Every structure is written in structure tokens, then in C-alpha cells.
């Protein structure tokens, strides 16, 4: 993700493969402007509030 963010001058949205709050944090740390978490939320892996709180700590 960091390589893609560094290679372009537009916001990058990460989508796919997010299974945990740790994934959300890692993507934010890598520079993603946003993260799609639909399936993870649907499957109850974490809540939107948990993901937002973790991302806000970065």
C-alpha cells in the first residue's frame, strides 16, 4: 500500500482483505486515505466504532 500511495498524487482507497482492526491500522499507517471494511463488518469481525477508534489513535 505504501508503494502505491507514494507512486500517485491522488488519495488511495484500500479495498479487500481487511479482516481485523489491525489491518485497518496498518493501512492507515501505510497512507491509505480510506479503507473498505464491508465484509469484515458484515461478518462481525469488529464494529465500525472499533475500527474508527483504532484508526484515530494512529
C-alpha positions in Angstrom: 0.0 0.0 0.0 2.8 2.4 0.9 4.3 2.0 -2.6 1.0 2.7 -4.3 0.4 5.8 -2.1 3.9 7.0 -2.9 3.5 6.4 -6.6 0.4 8.5 -7.1 -0.8 12.0 -6.3 -4.4 11.1 -5.5 -6.0 9.6 -2.4 -5.8 5.8 -2.3 -8.7 3.7 -1.0 -7.7 0.2 0.2 -10.3 -2.5 -0.5 -10.2 -6.2 0.0 -8.6 -8.4 2.5 -9.4 -6.4 5.7 -10.0 -9.0 8.4 -9.1 -7.2 11.6 -8.8 -3.8 13.2 -5.0 -4.3 12.9 -5.4 -4.4 9.1 -7.2 -1.0 9.2 -4.5 0.5 11.4 -1.7 -0.9 9.1 -3.4 0.5 6.0 -3.8 3.9 7.6 -0.1 3.8 8.7 0.8 3.0 5.0 -1.0 6.1 3.9 -4.4 4.9 2.7 -7.0 7.7 2.6 -9.8 5.3 3.3 -10.4 1.6 3.9 -13.4 -0.5 2.7 -14.4 -2.9 5.5 -17.8 -4.1 4.4 -17.4 -7.9 4.7 -15.5 -7.7 8.0 -18.3 -5.6 9.4 -21.0 -7.9 8.0 -19.2 -11.0 9.5 -18.9 -9.2 12.9 -15.1 -9.3 13.0 -15.2 -5.8 14.5 -17.5 -2.8 14.7 -17.2 0.4 12.8 -16.6 2.3 16.0 -13.8 -0.1 16.9 -12.2 0.5 13.5 -12.6 4.2 13.7 -11.2 4.4 17.3 -8.1 2.3 16.3 -7.5 4.4 13.2 -7.8 7.7 15.2 -5.0 6.5 17.5 -2.6 6.4 14.6 
